[in-house]
Amino acid sequence: MPRAPRHCPGANGTCDQLITGSQRYCDDHDQPWRGPRTKSSQVTSTAEWKDLREFILDRDQHRCQIQYEGRCIGRATVVDKKEPASRRPDLAYDPENLRAACEPCNDHKARTEDRRPRKRR
């Protein structure tokens, strides 16, 4: 069944253009990512990471190891890098630097702790 026309969510929801079908944005706001890939995306797109991800989830029994109060759903579906790949690319594949996490906890950590300035040694 065809979808009803709806407003484009571009420009923080202020776009007045109507879109139809499976389009997500109007032509003015539908632009592919053009920036460089992040260190994390370079790591997580490899076959080595996919195997390691399954190992870490099994090791931690698919239980979230971060457990932010009020956010955690308990069931881990992603793997968190304790030290982000942007700061420590040498630890990106180190099992000691990896832990199972649920998406809400991992997303919160990425928005807060991973954005803090690096601690000086």
TORKOL-4160 file (C-alpha; in steps of 0.2 Angstrom, whole numbers, padded with zeros to 4 digits, m for minus):
121
<pt num="1" X="0000" Y="0000" Z="0000"/>
<pt num="2" X="0007" Y="0017" Z="m0004"/>
<pt num="3" X="0012" Y="0029" Z="0010"/>
<pt num="4" X="0004" Y="0045" Z="0012"/>
<pt num="5" X="0014" Y="0061" Z="0008"/>
<pt num="6" X="0023" Y="0068" Z="0023"/>
<pt num="7" X="0034" Y="0083" Z="0027"/>
<pt num="8" X="0053" Y="0080" Z="0025"/>
<pt num="9" X="0061" Y="0079" Z="0043"/>
<pt num="10" X="0076" Y="0089" Z="0036"/>
<pt num="11" X="0082" Y="0106" Z="0043"/>
<pt num="12" X="0078" Y="0101" Z="0060"/>
<pt num="13" X="0060" Y="0097" Z="0055"/>
<pt num="14" X="0057" Y="0114" Z="0047"/>
<pt num="15" X="0057" Y="0109" Z="0029"/>
<pt num="16" X="0040" Y="0111" Z="0020"/>
<pt num="17" X="0043" Y="0099" Z="0006"/>
<pt num="18" X="0032" Y="0084" Z="0004"/>
<pt num="19" X="0040" Y="0067" Z="0001"/>
<pt num="20" X="0031" Y="0051" Z="m0004"/>
<pt num="21" X="0035" Y="0032" Z="m0005"/>
<pt num="22" X="0051" Y="0026" Z="0003"/>
<pt num="23" X="0060" Y="0043" Z="0002"/>
<pt num="24" X="0067" Y="0048" Z="0019"/>
<pt num="25" X="0071" Y="0066" Z="0015"/>
<pt num="26" X="0067" Y="0078" Z="0001"/>
<pt num="27" X="0081" Y="0081" Z="m0013"/>
<pt num="28" X="0087" Y="0096" Z="m0004"/>
<pt num="29" X="0091" Y="0087" Z="0012"/>
<pt num="30" X="0095" Y="0069" Z="0006"/>
<pt num="31" X="0114" Y="0070" Z="0005"/>
<pt num="32" X="0126" Y="0055" Z="0009"/>
<pt num="33" X="0139" Y="0056" Z="0022"/>
<pt num="34" X="0154" Y="0064" Z="0014"/>
<pt num="35" X="0166" Y="0065" Z="0029"/>
<pt num="36" X="0180" Y="0054" Z="0033"/>
<pt num="37" X="0176" Y="0037" Z="0042"/>
<pt num="38" X="0179" Y="0037" Z="0060"/>
<pt num="39" X="0192" Y="0026" Z="0069"/>
<pt num="40" X="0178" Y="0016" Z="0076"/>
<pt num="41" X="0170" Y="0013" Z="0060"/>
<pt num="42" X="0186" Y="0008" Z="0052"/>
<pt num="43" X="0188" Y="m0006" Z="0066"/>
<pt num="44" X="0170" Y="m0012" Z="0066"/>
<pt num="45" X="0168" Y="m0015" Z="0048"/>
<pt num="46" X="0182" Y="m0028" Z="0047"/>
<pt num="47" X="0179" Y="m0047" Z="0047"/>
<pt num="48" X="0191" Y="m0048" Z="0062"/>
<pt num="49" X="0179" Y="m0037" Z="0072"/>
<pt num="50" X="0164" Y="m0047" Z="0068"/>
<pt num="51" X="0172" Y="m0063" Z="0075"/>
<pt num="52" X="0179" Y="m0054" Z="0090"/>
<pt num="53" X="0161" Y="m0046" Z="0093"/>
<pt num="54" X="0153" Y="m0063" Z="0095"/>
<pt num="55" X="0167" Y="m0069" Z="0106"/>
<pt num="56" X="0165" Y="m0054" Z="0118"/>
<pt num="57" X="0146" Y="m0056" Z="0118"/>
<pt num="58" X="0147" Y="m0074" Z="0122"/>
<pt num="59" X="0161" Y="m0071" Z="0135"/>
<pt num="60" X="0150" Y="m0058" Z="0144"/>
<pt num="61" X="0135" Y="m0070" Z="0142"/>
<pt num="62" X="0126" Y="m0056" Z="0133"/>
<pt num="63" X="0124" Y="m0046" Z="0149"/>
<pt num="64" X="0127" Y="m0027" Z="0149"/>
<pt num="65" X="0144" Y="m0023" Z="0158"/>
<pt num="66" X="0141" Y="m0004" Z="0159"/>
<pt num="67" X="0124" Y="m0004" Z="0167"/>
<pt num="68" X="0119" Y="0015" Z="0168"/>
<pt num="69" X="0105" Y="0017" Z="0181"/>
<pt num="70" X="0089" Y="0021" Z="0172"/>
<pt num="71" X="0096" Y="0017" Z="0155"/>
<pt num="72" X="0101" Y="m0001" Z="0155"/>
<pt num="73" X="0090" Y="m0014" Z="0148"/>
<pt num="74" X="0102" Y="m0028" Z="0153"/>
<pt num="75" X="0103" Y="m0038" Z="0136"/>
<pt num="76" X="0120" Y="m0034" Z="0127"/>
<pt num="77" X="0119" Y="m0033" Z="0108"/>
<pt num="78" X="0135" Y="m0022" Z="0105"/>
<pt num="79" X="0153" Y="m0022" Z="0111"/>
<pt num="80" X="0160" Y="m0006" Z="0119"/>
<pt num="81" X="0178" Y="m0001" Z="0118"/>
<pt num="82" X="0183" Y="0005" Z="0136"/>
<pt num="83" X="0196" Y="0016" Z="0128"/>
<pt num="84" X="0189" Y="0022" Z="0112"/>
<pt num="85" X="0198" Y="0018" Z="0095"/>
<pt num="86" X="0200" Y="0037" Z="0092"/>
<pt num="87" X="0211" Y="0038" Z="0108"/>
<pt num="88" X="0219" Y="0021" Z="0108"/>
<pt num="89" X="0218" Y="0013" Z="0091"/>
<pt num="90" X="0231" Y="0000" Z="0097"/>
<pt num="91" X="0218" Y="m0007" Z="0109"/>
<pt num="92" X="0204" Y="m0008" Z="0097"/>
<pt num="93" X="0205" Y="m0027" Z="0095"/>
<pt num="94" X="0211" Y="m0031" Z="0113"/>
<pt num="95" X="0198" Y="m0042" Z="0122"/>
<pt num="96" X="0204" Y="m0033" Z="0139"/>
<pt num="97" X="0198" Y="m0017" Z="0132"/>
<pt num="98" X="0181" Y="m0024" Z="0126"/>
<pt num="99" X="0165" Y="m0027" Z="0135"/>
<pt num="100" X="0147" Y="m0032" Z="0131"/>
<pt num="101" X="0134" Y="m0018" Z="0132"/>
<pt num="102" X="0116" Y="m0014" Z="0128"/>
<pt num="103" X="0113" Y="m0001" Z="0115"/>
<pt num="104" X="0106" Y="0013" Z="0127"/>
<pt num="105" X="0121" Y="0011" Z="0139"/>
<pt num="106" X="0134" Y="0011" Z="0124"/>
<pt num="107" X="0125" Y="0026" Z="0116"/>
<pt num="108" X="0125" Y="0036" Z="0132"/>
<pt num="109" X="0144" Y="0032" Z="0135"/>
<pt num="110" X="0148" Y="0037" Z="0117"/>
<pt num="111" X="0139" Y="0054" Z="0120"/>
<pt num="112" X="0146" Y="0058" Z="0137"/>
<pt num="113" X="0162" Y="0049" Z="0143"/>
<pt num="114" X="0170" Y="0046" Z="0126"/>
<pt num="115" X="0169" Y="0064" Z="0122"/>
<pt num="116" X="0178" Y="0070" Z="0138"/>
<pt num="117" X="0196" Y="0076" Z="0135"/>
<pt num="118" X="0209" Y="0063" Z="0137"/>
<pt num="119" X="0217" Y="0062" Z="0154"/>
<pt num="120" X="0235" Y="0066" Z="0156"/>
<pt num="121" X="0247" Y="0053" Z="0162"/>
